[in-house]
Amino acid sequence: MTYIVIDTNNKQAESFLEYVKTLSFAKIETEVNTTTLKAMDSAKKGKTTKHKNAKELISFLNK
């Protein structure tokens, strides 16, 4: 999944957004997902969890 932030303060951006809305495979989310924003902010600040190997990571994710 890819996220695109569009500043709709100009006509070109607004036209692009209208075009994307016509695509069958695109979904427009107008509400901010605060959980995702917090996770992205933590990752940018380097606040991540490190695991020794894939098995340990999977165990952590399954909790």
C-alpha positions as CSV (number, residue, x, y, z in Angstrom):
1,M,0.0,0.0,0.0
2,T,1.3,3.5,-0.9
3,Y,0.2,6.7,0.7
4,I,0.2,10.0,-1.2
5,V,-0.3,13.4,0.5
6,I,-1.8,15.9,-1.8
7,D,-1.9,19.6,-0.9
8,T,-5.2,20.6,-2.6
9,N,-4.5,24.4,-2.4
10,N,-4.0,24.7,-6.2
11,K,-6.0,23.7,-9.2
12,Q,-3.5,21.2,-10.6
13,A,-3.5,19.2,-7.3
14,E,-7.3,19.3,-7.2
15,S,-7.5,18.0,-10.8
16,F,-5.1,15.2,-10.0
17,L,-7.2,14.2,-7.0
18,E,-10.3,14.1,-9.1
19,Y,-8.6,11.9,-11.6
20,V,-7.4,9.5,-8.9
21,K,-10.9,9.2,-7.6
22,T,-12.0,7.8,-11.0
23,L,-9.6,4.9,-10.8
24,S,-11.1,1.6,-9.7
25,F,-8.0,0.5,-7.8
26,A,-7.5,3.7,-5.8
27,K,-9.2,4.4,-2.5
28,I,-9.3,7.9,-1.1
29,E,-9.1,8.3,2.7
30,T,-10.1,11.7,3.9
31,E,-9.8,11.0,7.6
32,V,-6.4,11.0,9.3
33,N,-5.4,7.7,10.8
34,T,-3.8,8.9,14.1
35,T,-2.3,5.5,14.9
36,T,-0.4,5.4,11.6
37,L,0.8,8.9,12.0
38,K,2.1,8.2,15.5
39,A,3.9,5.1,14.2
40,M,5.4,7.0,11.3
41,D,6.6,9.7,13.6
42,S,8.2,7.2,16.0
43,A,10.0,5.5,13.1
44,K,11.3,8.9,11.9
45,K,12.7,9.5,15.4
46,G,14.4,6.1,15.4
47,K,12.1,4.7,18.1
48,T,11.9,1.2,16.7
49,T,12.1,-2.3,18.1
50,K,15.0,-4.4,17.0
51,H,14.9,-8.2,16.8
52,K,17.8,-10.7,16.5
53,N,16.2,-12.8,13.8
54,A,13.0,-13.4,11.8
55,K,11.7,-16.0,14.3
56,E,11.9,-13.5,17.2
57,L,10.2,-10.9,15.0
58,I,7.3,-13.2,14.2
59,S,6.9,-14.1,17.9
60,F,6.8,-10.4,18.7
61,L,4.2,-9.7,16.0
62,N,1.9,-12.6,17.1
63,K,1.5,-11.2,20.7
